[in-house]
């Protein structure tokens, strides 16, 4: 039989196209229509040399047309939450179909990938089968890329701005449907067809916008809180907000973004106010306000090098308080070696309790204690004092 008498794209596409449109619109497709589509694709790819390319091009045209219609429905919404809801509904329907529409076109996948493989001298059938059944099929990639270029690129800034406004409202105590933000995030994640980096679109857009909005929010709020309530209350505020934002990040961000979000919050809530916070450290140590010192330690330990000034303040306190105590008891300890040793042991217990209660026996603070106390022990100035002598009784 001559090849010219075999099925061609021009003959079969009018039968295939209505079924393709039904699949795109999530309309019911009968079992016979489903089988017919499989068979028609197979025949065209088998007998029409240009058939695979023609199918691909017509699929792209119909997919783009469908996406443009979805875009019109989304953009018809003026209110921000309505826009997000409309986009999420359209996206989820389309994304669901991106898992079904490629199935009848496995022969198209073979034909198009076969050309690519022959050009690169790779004819491994096992590799071809693996590719055919992957989530990154040619038709699925065509669908995702078309959505990205036709609708997402046009409205992504509106989506991001609307989602960030909802998060901003939540931070101010307002209630809203959190699924709107989650739905936008999911679309950014699932939209990417880059097999090397599936989170590329999400990270460059949603994550970046989220971090920027978080930084802007707390840069303003932190300054207001610090100025209005002082350092001690601000530390409680910062600690609460860090925990709150980490919990929020678990809802709205991908797991790989939580560390970046935490660092963003640490920078704007603690790092930007480090000198002001540290100015309170020495007075807190002097007053032995161990609970507030615990809180300060917990906060500043999140900042690189943030604890170092606290270590110096502790060392200075131990040296100054220790020497002052020894000086106050000079008339006793210089005359009785046992009293001298007892005094040193009492001082060591006092400073050890401070390190335990305020800094949880952190090794860095234990080292600072030992270093400072060594200075106290090695200081012999108390023995060089000219102490008043007591008159000997007659």
GURODREN-150368 format. One record per residue (C-alpha): x, y, z; residue in one letter. Coordinates in steps of 0.2 Angstrom, whole numbers. Layout:
<atom xx="X" yy="Y" zz="Z" type="A"/>
...
//
This chain:
<atom xx="0" yy="0" zz="0" type="X"/>
<atom xx="7" yy="17" zz="-5" type="X"/>
<atom xx="11" yy="29" zz="9" type="X"/>
<atom xx="1" yy="43" zz="1" type="X"/>
<atom xx="-15" yy="33" zz="5" type="X"/>
<atom xx="-11" yy="32" zz="24" type="X"/>
<atom xx="-19" yy="43" zz="37" type="X"/>
<atom xx="-12" yy="61" zz="37" type="X"/>
<atom xx="-13" yy="75" zz="50" type="X"/>
<atom xx="-25" yy="85" zz="39" type="X"/>
<atom xx="-37" yy="70" zz="40" type="X"/>
<atom xx="-36" yy="66" zz="58" type="X"/>
<atom xx="-34" yy="83" zz="67" type="X"/>
<atom xx="-52" yy="88" zz="65" type="X"/>
<atom xx="-57" yy="72" zz="74" type="X"/>
<atom xx="-44" yy="74" zz="87" type="X"/>
<atom xx="-46" yy="93" zz="91" type="X"/>
<atom xx="-64" yy="92" zz="99" type="X"/>
<atom xx="-57" yy="79" zz="111" type="X"/>
<atom xx="-42" yy="89" zz="115" type="X"/>
<atom xx="-53" yy="104" zz="119" type="X"/>
<atom xx="-64" yy="94" zz="130" type="X"/>
<atom xx="-49" yy="89" zz="140" type="X"/>
<atom xx="-43" yy="106" zz="142" type="X"/>
<atom xx="-60" yy="112" zz="148" type="X"/>
<atom xx="-62" yy="97" zz="160" type="X"/>
<atom xx="-78" yy="92" zz="150" type="X"/>
<atom xx="-83" yy="73" zz="150" type="X"/>
<atom xx="-74" yy="62" zz="138" type="X"/>
<atom xx="-81" yy="45" zz="134" type="X"/>
<atom xx="-70" yy="29" zz="134" type="X"/>
<atom xx="-72" yy="28" zz="115" type="X"/>
<atom xx="-66" yy="46" zz="112" type="X"/>
<atom xx="-52" yy="43" zz="124" type="X"/>
<atom xx="-46" yy="28" zz="114" type="X"/>
<atom xx="-49" yy="36" zz="97" type="X"/>
<atom xx="-38" yy="50" zz="102" type="X"/>
<atom xx="-24" yy="38" zz="107" type="X"/>
<atom xx="-26" yy="29" zz="90" type="X"/>
<atom xx="-27" yy="45" zz="79" type="X"/>
<atom xx="-11" yy="51" zz="87" type="X"/>
<atom xx="-3" yy="35" zz="84" type="X"/>
<atom xx="-8" yy="34" zz="66" type="X"/>
<atom xx="-2" yy="52" zz="62" type="X"/>
<atom xx="15" yy="50" zz="70" type="X"/>
<atom xx="17" yy="33" zz="61" type="X"/>
<atom xx="12" yy="38" zz="44" type="X"/>
<atom xx="14" yy="57" zz="42" type="X"/>
<atom xx="32" yy="62" zz="42" type="X"/>
<atom xx="27" yy="80" zz="47" type="X"/>
<atom xx="13" yy="75" zz="58" type="X"/>
<atom xx="22" yy="76" zz="75" type="X"/>
<atom xx="27" yy="94" zz="72" type="X"/>
<atom xx="10" yy="99" zz="66" type="X"/>
<atom xx="1" yy="91" zz="81" type="X"/>
<atom xx="13" yy="100" zz="92" type="X"/>
<atom xx="10" yy="116" zz="84" type="X"/>
<atom xx="-9" yy="115" zz="84" type="X"/>
<atom xx="-9" yy="109" zz="102" type="X"/>
<atom xx="1" yy="124" zz="107" type="X"/>
<atom xx="-11" yy="135" zz="98" type="X"/>
<atom xx="-26" yy="128" zz="106" type="X"/>
<atom xx="-17" yy="128" zz="123" type="X"/>
<atom xx="-13" yy="146" zz="122" type="X"/>
<atom xx="-31" yy="151" zz="116" type="X"/>
<atom xx="-38" yy="142" zz="131" type="X"/>
<atom xx="-25" yy="151" zz="143" type="X"/>
<atom xx="-30" yy="168" zz="135" type="X"/>
<atom xx="-48" yy="164" zz="140" type="X"/>
<atom xx="-43" yy="159" zz="157" type="X"/>
<atom xx="-33" yy="175" zz="159" type="X"/>
<atom xx="-49" yy="185" zz="154" type="X"/>
<atom xx="-59" yy="177" zz="167" type="X"/>
<atom xx="-45" yy="181" zz="180" type="X"/>
<atom xx="-43" yy="199" zz="175" type="X"/>
<atom xx="-61" yy="202" zz="176" type="X"/>
<atom xx="-59" yy="202" zz="195" type="X"/>
<atom xx="-55" yy="219" zz="202" type="X"/>
<atom xx="-55" yy="215" zz="220" type="X"/>
<atom xx="-38" yy="208" zz="226" type="X"/>
<atom xx="-45" yy="192" zz="235" type="X"/>
<atom xx="-57" yy="189" zz="221" type="X"/>
<atom xx="-42" yy="190" zz="209" type="X"/>
<atom xx="-32" yy="177" zz="219" type="X"/>
<atom xx="-47" yy="165" zz="220" type="X"/>
<atom xx="-50" yy="166" zz="202" type="X"/>
<atom xx="-32" yy="163" zz="197" type="X"/>
<atom xx="-31" yy="149" zz="209" type="X"/>
<atom xx="-46" yy="140" zz="202" type="X"/>
<atom xx="-41" yy="142" zz="184" type="X"/>
<atom xx="-23" yy="137" zz="188" type="X"/>
<atom xx="-28" yy="121" zz="198" type="X"/>
<atom xx="-40" yy="116" zz="184" type="X"/>
<atom xx="-26" yy="118" zz="171" type="X"/>
<atom xx="-12" yy="110" zz="182" type="X"/>
<atom xx="-24" yy="95" zz="184" type="X"/>
<atom xx="-26" yy="93" zz="166" type="X"/>
<atom xx="-7" yy="94" zz="163" type="X"/>
<atom xx="-7" yy="77" zz="171" type="X"/>
<atom xx="-20" yy="70" zz="159" type="X"/>
<atom xx="-18" yy="78" zz="142" type="X"/>
<atom xx="-1" yy="72" zz="139" type="X"/>
<atom xx="-6" yy="54" zz="141" type="X"/>
<atom xx="-14" yy="51" zz="123" type="X"/>
<atom xx="1" yy="59" zz="115" type="X"/>
<atom xx="14" yy="47" zz="121" type="X"/>
<atom xx="17" yy="42" zz="102" type="X"/>
<atom xx="20" yy="61" zz="99" type="X"/>
<atom xx="33" yy="61" zz="113" type="X"/>
<atom xx="42" yy="46" zz="105" type="X"/>
<atom xx="42" yy="54" zz="88" type="X"/>
<atom xx="49" yy="71" zz="94" type="X"/>
<atom xx="61" yy="64" zz="106" type="X"/>
<atom xx="67" yy="51" zz="93" type="X"/>
<atom xx="72" yy="66" zz="82" type="X"/>
<atom xx="81" yy="74" zz="96" type="X"/>
<atom xx="89" yy="57" zz="101" type="X"/>
<atom xx="95" yy="53" zz="83" type="X"/>
<atom xx="103" yy="70" zz="82" type="X"/>
<atom xx="113" yy="67" zz="97" type="X"/>
<atom xx="117" yy="49" zz="93" type="X"/>
<atom xx="107" yy="42" zz="108" type="X"/>
<atom xx="95" yy="28" zz="104" type="X"/>
<atom xx="93" yy="20" zz="121" type="X"/>
<atom xx="75" yy="13" zz="121" type="X"/>
<atom xx="75" yy="12" zz="140" type="X"/>
<atom xx="80" yy="30" zz="142" type="X"/>
<atom xx="66" yy="34" zz="130" type="X"/>
<atom xx="53" yy="25" zz="140" type="X"/>
<atom xx="58" yy="33" zz="156" type="X"/>
<atom xx="56" yy="50" zz="148" type="X"/>
<atom xx="39" yy="46" zz="141" type="X"/>
<atom xx="32" yy="42" zz="158" type="X"/>
<atom xx="41" yy="56" zz="168" type="X"/>
<atom xx="32" yy="72" zz="173" type="X"/>
<atom xx="42" yy="82" zz="161" type="X"/>
<atom xx="34" yy="76" zz="145" type="X"/>
<atom xx="35" yy="87" zz="130" type="X"/>
<atom xx="16" yy="90" zz="130" type="X"/>
<atom xx="16" yy="94" zz="149" type="X"/>
<atom xx="31" yy="106" zz="147" type="X"/>
<atom xx="22" yy="114" zz="133" type="X"/>
<atom xx="7" yy="117" zz="144" type="X"/>
<atom xx="17" yy="124" zz="158" type="X"/>
<atom xx="28" yy="135" zz="148" type="X"/>
<atom xx="13" yy="142" zz="138" type="X"/>
<atom xx="4" yy="146" zz="155" type="X"/>
<atom xx="20" yy="154" zz="161" type="X"/>
<atom xx="22" yy="165" zz="145" type="X"/>
<atom xx="4" yy="169" zz="142" type="X"/>
<atom xx="-4" yy="173" zz="159" type="X"/>
<atom xx="8" yy="171" zz="173" type="X"/>
<atom xx="21" yy="184" zz="166" type="X"/>
<atom xx="7" yy="196" zz="164" type="X"/>
<atom xx="-1" yy="196" zz="181" type="X"/>
<atom xx="13" yy="188" zz="193" type="X"/>
<atom xx="16" yy="205" zz="200" type="X"/>
<atom xx="-2" yy="208" zz="204" type="X"/>
<atom xx="-3" yy="190" zz="212" type="X"/>
<atom xx="12" yy="193" zz="222" type="X"/>
<atom xx="7" yy="210" zz="228" type="X"/>
<atom xx="-11" yy="204" zz="233" type="X"/>
<atom xx="-4" yy="189" zz="242" type="X"/>
<atom xx="9" yy="200" zz="252" type="X"/>
<atom xx="-5" yy="212" zz="257" type="X"/>
<atom xx="-15" yy="197" zz="264" type="X"/>
<atom xx="1" yy="192" zz="274" type="X"/>
<atom xx="3" yy="210" zz="280" type="X"/>
<atom xx="-15" yy="210" zz="286" type="X"/>
<atom xx="-12" yy="194" zz="295" type="X"/>
<atom xx="3" yy="201" zz="304" type="X"/>
<atom xx="-8" yy="216" zz="309" type="X"/>
<atom xx="-21" yy="204" zz="317" type="X"/>
<atom xx="-33" yy="203" zz="303" type="X"/>
<atom xx="-41" yy="187" zz="298" type="X"/>
<atom xx="-42" yy="180" zz="280" type="X"/>
<atom xx="-42" yy="164" zz="270" type="X"/>
<atom xx="-24" yy="158" zz="271" type="X"/>
<atom xx="-27" yy="146" zz="257" type="X"/>
<atom xx="-26" yy="161" zz="245" type="X"/>
<atom xx="-8" yy="163" zz="249" type="X"/>
<atom xx="-5" yy="145" zz="249" type="X"/>
<atom xx="-13" yy="143" zz="232" type="X"/>
<atom xx="-2" yy="156" zz="224" type="X"/>
<atom xx="13" yy="148" zz="232" type="X"/>
<atom xx="8" yy="131" zz="225" type="X"/>
<atom xx="6" yy="138" zz="208" type="X"/>
<atom xx="24" yy="146" zz="208" type="X"/>
<atom xx="31" yy="129" zz="213" type="X"/>
<atom xx="21" yy="118" zz="201" type="X"/>
<atom xx="23" yy="130" zz="186" type="X"/>
<atom xx="42" yy="127" zz="184" type="X"/>
<atom xx="46" yy="115" zz="170" type="X"/>
<atom xx="65" yy="116" zz="173" type="X"/>
<atom xx="70" yy="99" zz="178" type="X"/>
<atom xx="87" yy="105" zz="185" type="X"/>
<atom xx="78" yy="117" zz="197" type="X"/>
<atom xx="60" yy="114" zz="200" type="X"/>
<atom xx="59" yy="129" zz="213" type="X"/>
<atom xx="67" yy="142" zz="201" type="X"/>
<atom xx="51" yy="152" zz="197" type="X"/>
<atom xx="45" yy="151" zz="216" type="X"/>
<atom xx="62" yy="156" zz="223" type="X"/>
<atom xx="65" yy="171" zz="210" type="X"/>
<atom xx="47" yy="178" zz="213" type="X"/>
<atom xx="37" yy="172" zz="227" type="X"/>
<atom xx="51" yy="169" zz="240" type="X"/>
<atom xx="59" yy="185" zz="235" type="X"/>
<atom xx="43" yy="195" zz="237" type="X"/>
<atom xx="39" yy="187" zz="254" type="X"/>
<atom xx="57" yy="191" zz="261" type="X"/>
<atom xx="56" yy="209" zz="255" type="X"/>
<atom xx="39" yy="212" zz="262" type="X"/>
<atom xx="44" yy="204" zz="278" type="X"/>
<atom xx="59" yy="215" zz="280" type="X"/>
<atom xx="49" yy="231" zz="276" type="X"/>
<atom xx="36" yy="226" zz="288" type="X"/>
<atom xx="47" yy="223" zz="303" type="X"/>
<atom xx="59" yy="237" zz="299" type="X"/>
<atom xx="45" yy="249" zz="302" type="X"/>
<atom xx="37" yy="240" zz="317" type="X"/>
<atom xx="53" yy="236" zz="326" type="X"/>
<atom xx="58" yy="254" zz="326" type="X"/>
<atom xx="41" yy="259" zz="333" type="X"/>
<atom xx="41" yy="246" zz="346" type="X"/>
<atom xx="58" yy="250" zz="352" type="X"/>
<atom xx="55" yy="268" zz="353" type="X"/>
<atom xx="38" yy="266" zz="362" type="X"/>
<atom xx="42" yy="253" zz="375" type="X"/>
<atom xx="61" yy="252" zz="377" type="X"/>
<atom xx="73" yy="238" zz="376" type="X"/>
<atom xx="67" yy="226" zz="389" type="X"/>
<atom xx="49" yy="225" zz="381" type="X"/>
<atom xx="56" yy="225" zz="364" type="X"/>
<atom xx="66" yy="209" zz="367" type="X"/>
<atom xx="50" yy="201" zz="372" type="X"/>
<atom xx="42" yy="207" zz="356" type="X"/>
<atom xx="56" yy="202" zz="345" type="X"/>
<atom xx="57" yy="184" zz="353" type="X"/>
<atom xx="38" yy="182" zz="350" type="X"/>
<atom xx="39" yy="188" zz="332" type="X"/>
<atom xx="53" yy="177" zz="327" type="X"/>
<atom xx="43" yy="162" zz="333" type="X"/>
<atom xx="27" yy="169" zz="325" type="X"/>
<atom xx="36" yy="171" zz="308" type="X"/>
<atom xx="44" yy="154" zz="308" type="X"/>
<atom xx="27" yy="146" zz="311" type="X"/>
<atom xx="20" yy="157" zz="297" type="X"/>
<atom xx="34" yy="152" zz="285" type="X"/>
<atom xx="29" yy="134" zz="288" type="X"/>
<atom xx="12" yy="138" zz="281" type="X"/>
<atom xx="17" yy="149" zz="267" type="X"/>
<atom xx="34" yy="145" zz="261" type="X"/>
<atom xx="43" yy="129" zz="254" type="X"/>
<atom xx="54" yy="121" zz="268" type="X"/>
<atom xx="70" yy="127" zz="259" type="X"/>
<atom xx="65" yy="145" zz="262" type="X"/>
<atom xx="62" yy="144" zz="281" type="X"/>
<atom xx="81" yy="147" zz="285" type="X"/>
<atom xx="81" yy="162" zz="273" type="X"/>
<atom xx="65" yy="169" zz="281" type="X"/>
<atom xx="72" yy="166" zz="299" type="X"/>
<atom xx="88" yy="175" zz="294" type="X"/>
<atom xx="79" yy="190" zz="287" type="X"/>
<atom xx="69" yy="192" zz="303" type="X"/>
<atom xx="84" yy="191" zz="314" type="X"/>
<atom xx="93" yy="204" zz="303" type="X"/>
<atom xx="78" yy="217" zz="304" type="X"/>
<atom xx="73" yy="213" zz="322" type="X"/>
<atom xx="90" yy="210" zz="331" type="X"/>
<atom xx="105" yy="214" zz="319" type="X"/>
<atom xx="99" yy="231" zz="315" type="X"/>
<atom xx="97" yy="236" zz="333" type="X"/>
<atom xx="112" yy="226" zz="340" type="X"/>
<atom xx="121" yy="241" zz="348" type="X"/>
<atom xx="105" yy="247" zz="357" type="X"/>
<atom xx="102" yy="229" zz="364" type="X"/>
<atom xx="119" yy="227" zz="370" type="X"/>
<atom xx="119" yy="243" zz="379" type="X"/>
<atom xx="107" yy="234" zz="392" type="X"/>
<atom xx="118" yy="219" zz="394" type="X"/>
<atom xx="130" yy="226" zz="407" type="X"/>
<atom xx="116" yy="233" zz="418" type="X"/>
<atom xx="106" yy="217" zz="417" type="X"/>
<atom xx="122" yy="207" zz="423" type="X"/>
<atom xx="125" yy="219" zz="437" type="X"/>
<atom xx="107" yy="218" zz="443" type="X"/>
<atom xx="107" yy="199" zz="440" type="X"/>
<atom xx="91" yy="199" zz="430" type="X"/>
<atom xx="94" yy="182" zz="424" type="X"/>
<atom xx="77" yy="179" zz="415" type="X"/>
<atom xx="80" yy="195" zz="404" type="X"/>
<atom xx="98" yy="189" zz="401" type="X"/>
<atom xx="92" yy="172" zz="395" type="X"/>
<atom xx="81" yy="181" zz="383" type="X"/>
<atom xx="95" yy="193" zz="377" type="X"/>
<atom xx="106" yy="178" zz="375" type="X"/>
<atom xx="93" yy="168" zz="365" type="X"/>
<atom xx="91" yy="183" zz="353" type="X"/>
<atom xx="109" yy="188" zz="351" type="X"/>
<atom xx="115" yy="171" zz="348" type="X"/>
<atom xx="105" yy="171" zz="332" type="X"/>
<atom xx="117" yy="185" zz="326" type="X"/>
<atom xx="135" yy="181" zz="320" type="X"/>
<atom xx="146" yy="188" zz="334" type="X"/>
<atom xx="131" yy="194" zz="343" type="X"/>
<atom xx="136" yy="185" zz="359" type="X"/>
<atom xx="154" yy="191" zz="360" type="X"/>
<atom xx="151" yy="208" zz="368" type="X"/>
<atom xx="140" yy="199" zz="381" type="X"/>
<atom xx="155" yy="188" zz="385" type="X"/>
<atom xx="166" yy="204" zz="388" type="X"/>
<atom xx="152" yy="211" zz="399" type="X"/>
<atom xx="152" yy="196" zz="409" type="X"/>
<atom xx="171" yy="195" zz="411" type="X"/>
<atom xx="171" yy="213" zz="416" type="X"/>
<atom xx="158" yy="211" zz="429" type="X"/>
<atom xx="167" yy="196" zz="437" type="X"/>
<atom xx="183" yy="205" zz="438" type="X"/>
<atom xx="176" yy="221" zz="445" type="X"/>
<atom xx="164" yy="213" zz="457" type="X"/>
<atom xx="176" yy="200" zz="462" type="X"/>
<atom xx="190" yy="212" zz="466" type="X"/>
<atom xx="178" yy="224" zz="474" type="X"/>
<atom xx="172" yy="210" zz="486" type="X"/>
<atom xx="190" yy="205" zz="490" type="X"/>
<atom xx="194" yy="223" zz="494" type="X"/>
<atom xx="179" yy="224" zz="505" type="X"/>
<atom xx="185" yy="209" zz="515" type="X"/>
<atom xx="203" yy="214" zz="515" type="X"/>
<atom xx="205" yy="215" zz="534" type="X"/>
<atom xx="199" yy="197" zz="536" type="X"/>
<atom xx="206" yy="188" zz="521" type="X"/>
<atom xx="224" yy="195" zz="523" type="X"/>
<atom xx="225" yy="189" zz="540" type="X"/>
<atom xx="217" yy="172" zz="538" type="X"/>
<atom xx="221" yy="161" zz="523" type="X"/>
<atom xx="206" yy="150" zz="526" type="X"/>
<atom xx="195" yy="165" zz="525" type="X"/>
<atom xx="203" yy="170" zz="509" type="X"/>
<atom xx="200" yy="153" zz="501" type="X"/>
<atom xx="182" yy="153" zz="507" type="X"/>
<atom xx="179" yy="170" zz="500" type="X"/>
<atom xx="186" yy="164" zz="483" type="X"/>
<atom xx="175" yy="149" zz="483" type="X"/>
<atom xx="160" yy="159" zz="488" type="X"/>
<atom xx="163" yy="171" zz="473" type="X"/>
<atom xx="166" yy="156" zz="461" type="X"/>
<atom xx="149" yy="149" zz="467" type="X"/>
<atom xx="140" yy="166" zz="464" type="X"/>
<atom xx="147" yy="168" zz="447" type="X"/>
<atom xx="144" yy="150" zz="442" type="X"/>
<atom xx="126" yy="152" zz="447" type="X"/>
<atom xx="125" yy="168" zz="437" type="X"/>
<atom xx="131" yy="159" zz="421" type="X"/>
<atom xx="120" yy="144" zz="425" type="X"/>
<atom xx="104" yy="154" zz="427" type="X"/>
<atom xx="107" yy="167" zz="414" type="X"/>
<atom xx="116" yy="158" zz="401" type="X"/>
<atom xx="112" yy="140" zz="403" type="X"/>
<atom xx="130" yy="135" zz="407" type="X"/>
<atom xx="134" yy="139" zz="389" type="X"/>
<atom xx="153" yy="133" zz="386" type="X"/>
<atom xx="157" yy="151" zz="379" type="X"/>
<atom xx="151" yy="159" zz="395" type="X"/>
<atom xx="159" yy="146" zz="406" type="X"/>
<atom xx="176" yy="150" zz="398" type="X"/>
<atom xx="173" yy="168" zz="400" type="X"/>
<atom xx="169" yy="165" zz="419" type="X"/>
<atom xx="185" yy="155" zz="421" type="X"/>
<atom xx="196" yy="168" zz="412" type="X"/>
<atom xx="189" yy="182" zz="422" type="X"/>
<atom xx="190" yy="173" zz="439" type="X"/>
<atom xx="208" yy="168" zz="435" type="X"/>
<atom xx="211" yy="187" zz="435" type="X"/>
<atom xx="203" yy="189" zz="452" type="X"/>
<atom xx="213" yy="174" zz="459" type="X"/>
<atom xx="230" yy="181" zz="452" type="X"/>
<atom xx="227" yy="198" zz="458" type="X"/>
<atom xx="237" yy="202" zz="474" type="X"/>
<atom xx="234" yy="220" zz="476" type="X"/>
<atom xx="223" yy="217" zz="491" type="X"/>
<atom xx="238" yy="210" zz="500" type="X"/>
<atom xx="248" yy="226" zz="496" type="X"/>
<atom xx="235" yy="237" zz="505" type="X"/>
<atom xx="241" yy="247" zz="521" type="X"/>
<atom xx="228" yy="240" zz="533" type="X"/>
<atom xx="225" yy="249" zz="549" type="X"/>
<atom xx="233" yy="240" zz="564" type="X"/>
<atom xx="223" yy="236" zz="580" type="X"/>
<atom xx="230" yy="242" zz="596" type="X"/>
<atom xx="237" yy="228" zz="607" type="X"/>
<atom xx="228" yy="227" zz="623" type="X"/>
<atom xx="238" yy="230" zz="638" type="X"/>
//
